[in-house]
Amino acid sequence: MTISLHEASVGVFVPYLGNLSVLLDKAAAHAEARNIDPAVLLNMRLAPTMYNLKQQVGEANRHAIVAGALLAGRAPHTFSDTEPDIPELKARISAAIDFVQALPRGEIDAAADKEVVFTFKNGSQRKFTGKSLLLTFSVPQFFFHVTTAYDILRHAGVDLAKKDFLGPPR
């Protein structure tokens, strides 16, 4: 059995971005129930040198969008530099889902051996094949940031369980 690059990218990113959006719903409900400013949750981090919750969500979006764009040979969707609140983060997740779902399946599936170049925020670049980008870099990065967002919320006392991370059965 063969799994396509589209299934291994869009097929993974979309449901977990949806799960991440549900985690933000639970964060908002937690903040409201405890009369906590949601910005407190958005600025929480697990360690002083780690990204905060809103940056973790942003990085999950970025890795899904950039991987999909590189595989499909498209320009990545970009977001404004404004400081997002929970509704804006959810809107950005929705936009990321829409973007990757609109990418052509055939072009993604044909990108396994295509050379792609990932550009880091500092401007440095790293070359990959489409397959190696997805399997050794983008998917692991994506899950690191989704998991860290989940962990921040758990640490903040939001009532979450593993099923919230995994989402509904597919």
JOJO-V915943 format. One record per run of one state. SS is the DSSP state (H for helix, E for strand, L for the rest). FROM is the first residue (numbers start at 1). LEN is the number of residues. If there is no record, write none. Layout:
SS&FROM&LEN, SS&FROM&LEN
This chain:
L&1&4, H&5&29, L&34&4, H&38&5, L&43&10, H&53&20, L&73&13, H&86&17, L&103&2, H&105&5, L&110&5, E&115&5, L&120&5, E&125&5, H&130&26, L&156&6, H&162&5, L&167&4
